[in-house]
């Protein structure tokens, strides 16, 4: 088991020219080969621009190597184990799965390996991108040094991502622990995993290990999933606790001690102190933007080590030639946000269009089971900023497909203003991450709730719950005396 204290280490530089004194000139220089950086580099090359891409570690960034891809591969394994235990209601005898952890690790690595060629040096070189594998460092406002090269470009895009935060907990530097950058290398059973952090990463991995036979305790200093609608989040917590997760909120970790296989964590809840004994430790307490080693001062780019690079809504930094996208800007840390940012930069830098970020359009999903998805304003935000709002709900239990698959946990929650304009929507339940996309489209087109009734939903599908939730808006209007009088008048007209 490895200890992780910082971002990815630097790789060996790839020599791309005959002399270290060469200065490479380009239309576009992208620093960071994660999802956002790769999208910008590919688009620039496709449009005939000269592009240099600099990456100090692994192509594909955190998402491919340590985040979205390996975590979803692990969750897929855990879901199958859970199905094996819980199929009696379908007439199938439940069995206790035997987990081969070496094979689980091989599965995760295999999934990453299948996707990796799409993000590889070879592919991007083939697209016409000049790839330098070295650490990037600005030397002035228009020049970056990377290994034996200097790159001078018309525009730069910083897409360096983020790294796990290791909190200053007493004793933590003396014990072995996992982060999301190391846990996917685990190839053995973990009897009791203690997770520090009750955010999406912590809860997703906690449920995965729980379903694969571990005892799991999650410690959260404040509220778990604290950025989410509490009504929806509570539904997730109840489901996790029913599966056996020991989830403790408002539990401040005071000290960590022990050794590999014998971890001891002391927590304080209110005025009460308690010690929890486990075998392994996962630290999932958030992420910090990767900006420290870029020498941004030389580029006249304003930033904060904790909150990232300062950008305007066009993702332009204090140096007008330099954009910053994704996690390094300190905003929502999702792969789809980095790709959304990449699209903004492509339109601005290559087409000179006045594109700007609208964070209201960014959905988010926690991939627990049940999933929790949200887009737009929360109920609290809507009431605070819009005043009179309507809250529409529809349960999974009233959906025939959900009943057929015994996936009846959950509901849709939609927020509109008094005139029916959609302000936000959340879903907790089966395939919430898929179902939320309809509401994302509605928000992006500034639609009213009426538009959510103007389509035919095939039967039986889970998507019907979105239409049913929209129908609630008009169902509440049926009790209005004015509406009833209008209907009565129309009836008299024959």
C-alpha positions in Angstrom: 0.0 0.0 0.0 1.3 3.4 -1.0 1.3 6.7 0.7 0.3 9.6 -1.5 1.1 13.2 -0.5 1.1 15.2 -3.7 0.2 15.3 -7.4 1.7 13.0 -10.0 5.4 12.9 -10.4 7.2 14.1 -13.5 8.0 11.7 -16.3 11.1 11.6 -18.4 11.1 14.3 -21.1 10.7 13.2 -24.7 13.3 14.9 -27.0 11.6 16.3 -30.0 14.2 18.5 -31.6 17.9 18.4 -32.3 19.1 21.1 -29.9 18.1 22.1 -26.4 18.4 25.7 -27.5 15.5 25.3 -30.0 12.4 27.4 -29.4 9.2 25.7 -30.6 6.7 28.2 -31.9 3.0 27.3 -32.0 -0.5 28.7 -32.3 -1.6 26.9 -29.2 0.2 25.3 -26.2 -1.8 23.1 -23.9 -0.4 22.2 -20.5 -1.9 19.0 -19.1 -3.2 16.0 -21.0 -6.3 15.3 -19.0 -9.8 15.3 -20.6 -10.0 19.1 -21.0 -6.5 19.5 -22.4 -6.8 16.7 -24.8 -10.1 18.1 -26.1 -8.5 21.5 -26.8 -5.4 19.9 -28.4 -7.4 17.7 -30.7 -9.7 20.5 -31.8 -6.8 22.8 -32.5 -5.0 20.2 -34.6 -8.2 19.3 -36.5 -8.6 23.0 -37.4 -5.1 23.2 -38.8 -3.5 25.0 -36.0 0.0 24.1 -34.7 -0.4 22.6 -31.3 2.1 21.6 -28.6 0.8 19.5 -25.7 2.8 19.2 -22.5 2.2 16.5 -19.9 4.5 15.6 -17.1 3.0 12.3 -16.1 0.3 10.1 -17.6 -1.7 10.9 -20.7 -5.5 10.9 -19.9 -4.9 12.6 -16.5 -6.7 11.8 -13.3 -10.0 10.7 -15.0 -8.5 7.9 -16.9 -5.9 6.8 -14.5 -7.2 7.5 -11.0 -10.7 8.8 -11.2 -13.8 8.3 -13.3 -12.7 5.3 -15.3 -11.2 3.0 -12.6 -13.8 4.0 -10.0 -16.7 3.1 -12.3 -15.0 -0.1 -13.2 -14.8 -1.0 -9.5 -18.4 0.1 -8.9 -19.4 -2.3 -11.7 -17.7 -5.2 -9.9 -19.4 -4.3 -6.6 -22.8 -4.0 -8.2 -22.5 -7.5 -9.6 -21.5 -8.9 -6.2 -24.5 -7.1 -4.7 -26.9 -8.5 -7.3 -25.7 -12.0 -6.4 -26.6 -11.5 -2.8 -30.0 -9.8 -3.4 -31.8 -11.7 -6.2 -34.2 -13.8 -4.1 -37.1 -11.5 -4.8 -36.7 -12.4 -8.5 -36.9 -16.1 -7.8 -33.1 -16.6 -8.0 -31.3 -18.2 -5.1 -29.0 -15.7 -3.4 -25.4 -16.6 -3.2 -22.4 -15.1 -1.4 -19.8 -14.2 -4.0 -16.2 -15.2 -3.7 -14.1 -12.2 -4.7 -10.7 -12.7 -6.4 -9.1 -9.3 -5.7 -6.2 -10.0 -8.1 -8.8 -10.4 -10.9 -10.7 -7.3 -9.7 -7.5 -5.3 -10.0 -6.9 -6.8 -13.5 -10.4 -5.9 -14.5 -9.8 -2.2 -13.5 -6.5 -2.1 -15.3 -8.0 -3.8 -18.3 -10.7 -1.1 -18.6 -8.1 1.7 -18.3 -6.0 -0.1 -20.9 -8.9 -0.3 -23.4 -9.5 3.4 -23.2 -5.9 4.6 -23.0 -5.1 4.4 -26.7 -7.7 7.2 -27.3 -5.6 9.4 -25.0 -2.1 8.2 -26.0 0.9 10.0 -27.2 0.8 8.0 -30.4 -2.8 9.1 -31.2 -2.1 12.7 -30.6 1.1 12.7 -32.5 -0.9 11.1 -35.4 -3.4 14.0 -35.2 -0.5 16.4 -35.7 0.0 17.5 -32.1 3.6 17.8 -30.9 3.7 16.1 -27.5 6.3 16.8 -24.9 6.4 14.6 -21.8 8.0 16.9 -19.2 7.2 19.3 -16.5 6.0 22.7 -17.7 7.2 26.0 -16.2 6.5 29.5 -17.4 9.6 31.7 -17.9 7.8 34.8 -19.1 4.3 35.9 -20.3 4.6 34.0 -23.6 7.1 31.2 -23.1 7.0 27.9 -21.3 10.0 25.7 -20.5 9.4 21.9 -20.7 12.4 19.6 -20.3 14.9 20.5 -23.0 12.5 22.7 -24.9 11.1 26.2 -24.8 7.6 26.8 -26.3 6.5 30.2 -27.4 2.8 30.3 -28.4 0.1 32.7 -29.4 -2.3 31.2 -26.8 -1.8 28.9 -23.8 -4.3 26.7 -22.1 -3.5 25.5 -18.6 -5.3 22.2 -17.8 -3.3 20.8 -15.0 -6.1 19.3 -13.0 -6.0 18.6 -9.2 -4.5 16.2 -6.7 -5.8 14.7 -3.4 -5.7 16.9 -0.4 -4.0 15.2 2.6 -5.3 17.0 5.7 -3.0 18.0 8.6 -4.3 15.2 11.0 -2.0 14.3 13.8 -0.2 11.0 13.1 -1.3 10.7 9.5 2.2 11.1 8.2 3.2 8.0 10.2 0.7 5.5 8.9 0.0 4.0 5.5 -3.1 5.2 3.7 -4.8 5.1 0.4 -6.0 8.0 -1.8 -7.9 7.7 -5.0 -4.5 7.7 -6.7 -3.4 4.4 -5.0 -6.5 2.5 -3.9 -7.2 1.0 -7.4 -3.8 -0.8 -7.1 -5.2 -2.8 -4.2 -5.3 -6.6 -4.9 -6.3 -8.0 -1.5 -9.3 -8.2 0.8 -9.7 -5.3 3.2 -11.4 -6.5 6.5 -12.3 -3.0 7.8 -11.8 0.1 5.7 -12.0 3.5 7.4 -12.7 6.3 5.1 -12.0 9.9 6.1 -14.3 12.1 3.9 -18.0 11.8 3.1 -18.0 13.4 -0.3 -18.8 11.7 -3.6 -15.4 9.9 -3.9 -15.5 8.7 -0.3 -19.0 7.4 -0.5 -18.7 5.7 -3.9 -15.5 3.8 -2.8 -17.0 3.0 0.6 -20.1 1.4 -1.0 -17.9 -0.5 -3.4 -15.8 -2.0 -0.7 -18.8 -2.7 1.5 -20.4 -4.7 -1.3 -17.2 -6.6 -1.9 -17.1 -7.9 1.6 -15.4 -5.2 3.7 -16.7 -3.6 6.8 -16.6 0.1 6.1 -16.8 3.2 8.4 -17.0 6.7 6.8 -16.0 9.7 8.9 -17.2 13.2 7.8 -16.3 16.3 9.8 -19.4 18.2 8.6 -22.3 16.9 6.6 -21.8 14.1 4.0 -22.5 15.2 0.4 -22.8 18.7 1.9 -23.1 20.3 -1.6 -26.2 18.3 -2.4 -29.9 18.8 -1.8 -30.4 17.4 1.7 -33.7 15.7 0.9 -32.1 13.8 -1.9 -28.8 13.1 0.0 -30.7 11.6 3.0 -32.3 9.1 0.7 -28.7 8.0 -0.3 -27.6 7.8 3.3 -30.5 5.7 4.3 -29.8 3.2 1.5 -26.1 3.0 2.4 -26.9 2.4 6.1 -29.3 -0.3 5.2 -26.5 -2.1 3.4 -24.4 -1.9 6.5 -22.3 1.3 6.0 -21.3 3.0 9.3 -21.6 6.6 8.2 -20.8 9.2 10.8 -21.4 12.9 10.2 -20.0 15.7 12.3 -17.2 13.4 13.3 -13.9 15.3 13.5 -10.8 13.2 13.2 -8.3 14.2 15.9 -5.6 11.6 15.5 -4.5 8.6 13.5 -2.2 5.9 14.6 -1.1 2.3 14.1 0.5 0.5 11.2 -0.6 -1.4 8.1 -3.4 -3.8 9.1 -3.9 -2.1 12.4 -5.2 1.4 12.0 -6.6 3.4 14.9 -8.6 6.7 14.4 -9.6 8.9 17.2 -12.7 11.1 16.5 -14.6 13.7 18.4 -18.4 14.0 17.9 -19.7 17.0 19.9 -18.1 16.6 23.4 -17.5 12.8 23.0 -14.3 11.2 21.9 -14.1 7.7 20.5 -11.5 5.5 19.0 -12.2 3.3 15.9 -10.1 0.4 15.0 -9.7 -0.7 11.4 -7.3 -2.4 9.1 -6.9 0.1 6.3 -7.4 3.8 5.7 -8.6 5.8 2.8 -8.3 9.6 2.8 -10.9 11.3 0.6 -11.0 14.8 1.9 -11.1 16.8 -1.4 -8.7 17.9 -4.0 -6.4 20.8 -4.5 -5.6 22.5 -7.9 -2.3 21.7 -9.5 -0.8 25.1 -9.8 2.2 25.3 -7.5 5.0 24.3 -9.9 4.0 26.3 -13.0 5.8 29.5 -12.0 2.7 31.5 -12.8 4.2 34.6 -11.4 6.5 34.8 -14.4 3.5 34.6 -16.7 1.6 37.3 -14.7 -1.2 34.9 -14.0 -3.1 35.5 -10.7 -3.8 32.4 -8.6 -4.3 31.1 -5.1 -2.5 27.8 -4.1 -5.7 26.5 -2.5 -8.4 27.8 -4.8 -6.6 27.7 -8.1 -6.1 30.0 -11.1 -8.3 33.1 -11.3 -10.3 33.3 -14.5 -13.3 35.3 -15.8 -16.4 33.7 -17.3 -14.5 33.3 -20.6 -11.9 31.3 -18.7 -9.2 34.0 -19.5 -6.6 34.5 -16.8 -5.0 37.8 -15.8 -2.7 37.3 -18.8 -5.0 37.6 -21.9 -3.0 35.1 -23.8 -3.5 32.3 -21.3 -6.7 30.4 -20.6 -7.2 27.9 -17.7 -9.8 25.1 -17.6 -11.0 22.3 -15.4 -10.0 21.5 -11.8 -7.0 24.0 -11.8 -9.5 26.9 -11.8 -10.9 25.8 -8.4 -14.5 25.3 -9.7 -16.6 22.1 -9.9 -14.1 19.2 -10.2 -15.7 16.9 -12.8 -14.5 15.6 -16.1 -17.5 16.9 -18.0 -16.7 20.4 -16.6 -13.2 20.2 -18.0 -14.7 19.2 -21.4 -17.3 22.0 -21.1 -14.5 24.5 -20.4 -12.6 23.1 -23.4 -15.5 23.8 -25.6 -15.6 27.4 -24.3 -11.9 27.9 -25.0 -12.1 26.3 -28.5 -14.9 28.8 -29.4 -13.0 31.7 -28.0 -9.4 31.0 -28.9 -10.0 29.4 -32.4 -13.2 31.0 -33.6 -13.1 34.3 -31.6 -16.7 33.8 -30.4 -17.8 35.4 -27.1 -18.5 32.1 -25.3 -18.9 32.2 -21.5 -19.3 29.6 -18.7 -22.8 29.2 -17.2 -22.4 27.1 -14.1 -26.2 26.7 -13.9 -26.0 24.3 -16.8 -23.4 21.9 -15.2 -24.9 18.7 -13.9 -23.3 16.6 -11.2 -23.7 12.9 -10.3 -22.7 10.9 -7.3 -22.4 7.3 -8.5 -23.6 5.5 -5.4 -26.5 3.1 -5.6 -28.9 4.8 -5.6 -27.3 7.5 -7.8 -27.8 11.1 -7.0 -27.9 13.7 -9.9 -28.6 17.4 -9.9 -28.6 20.3 -12.3 -29.5 24.0 -11.9 -30.6 25.8 -8.7 -31.4 23.9 -5.6 -34.7 24.4 -3.8 -32.9 26.6 -1.2 -31.1 28.7 -3.9 -34.3 29.1 -5.9 -36.3 30.3 -2.9 -33.5 32.7 -2.0 -33.1 34.2 -5.4 -36.5 33.7 -7.1 -38.9 34.0 -4.2 -42.1 32.1 -5.1 -41.2 28.7 -6.5 -43.0 25.4 -7.0 -41.5 22.0 -6.1 -42.6 19.0 -8.1 -41.9 15.4 -7.1 -42.6 12.0 -8.5 -41.6 8.7 -7.0 -39.9 5.8 -8.7 -42.5 3.5 -7.0 -45.2 4.9 -9.4 -43.2 3.9 -12.4 -44.0 0.5 -14.0 -40.5 -0.2 -15.2 -39.1 0.5 -11.8 -41.6 -1.9 -10.3 -40.6 -4.6 -12.8 -37.0 -4.2 -11.9 -37.6 -3.7 -8.2 -35.8 -0.4 -8.4 -38.4 1.6 -6.6 -36.1 3.6 -4.3 -36.0 7.2 -5.2 -37.8 10.2 -6.8 -37.5 13.1 -9.1 -37.6 16.7 -7.7 -38.1 19.6 -10.0 -38.0 23.3 -9.1 -39.8 25.9 -11.2 -40.7 29.5 -10.8 -44.4 30.6 -10.6 -44.6 30.8 -14.4 -43.3 27.4 -14.9 -39.8 28.1 -16.0 -37.5 25.2 -15.0 -34.9 26.4 -12.4 -33.4 23.1 -11.3 -33.9 19.4 -11.0 -32.6 16.5 -9.0 -33.0 12.8 -9.1 -32.1 10.1 -6.6 -32.5 6.5 -7.8 -31.7 4.0 -10.5 -29.9 5.6 -13.5 -30.3 9.1 -12.1 -27.2 10.2 -14.0 -28.8 9.2 -17.3 -32.3 10.6 -16.5 -30.9 14.0 -15.4 -29.7 14.8 -18.9 -33.2 15.6 -20.1 -33.4 18.3 -17.4 -29.9 19.5 -18.4 -31.2 20.1 -21.9 -34.3 21.8 -20.7 -32.2 24.2 -18.6 -29.7 24.9 -21.4 -32.7 25.9 -23.7 -34.4 27.8 -20.9 -37.5 25.8 -21.3 -40.7 25.9 -19.3 -42.2 22.9 -17.6 -44.8 22.6 -20.4 -42.1 21.5 -22.8 -41.5 18.4 -20.7 -44.9 17.2 -21.7 -44.5 17.7 -25.4 -42.8 14.4 -26.1 -43.9 10.8 -26.2 -42.2 8.5 -23.7 -41.9 4.9 -24.8 -43.5 2.4 -22.3 -42.3 1.1 -20.0 -39.2 3.2 -19.3 -37.7 4.9 -16.3 -37.7 8.2 -18.3 -41.5 8.4 -17.8 -40.8 9.6 -14.3 -39.5 12.9 -15.8 -42.8 13.4 -17.6 -44.8 12.5 -14.6 -43.0 15.0 -12.5 -43.7 17.7 -15.1 -47.4 16.7 -15.1 -47.5 17.5 -11.4 -47.2 21.2 -12.3 -50.6 21.1 -14.0 -52.1 18.7 -11.6 -51.7 21.4 -8.8 -53.4 23.9 -11.1 -56.5 21.7 -11.3 -57.5 22.8 -7.9 -57.5 26.4 -8.8 -61.0 28.0 -8.8 -60.1 30.0 -11.8 -59.1 26.9 -13.8 -62.2 25.1 -12.8 -64.4 28.0 -13.9 -62.7 28.1 -17.3 -63.2 24.3 -17.8 -66.8 24.6 -16.8 -67.4 27.4 -19.3 -65.7 25.4 -22.1 -67.9 22.5 -21.2 -71.1 24.6 -21.6 -69.9 25.6 -25.1 -70.4 22.0 -26.1 
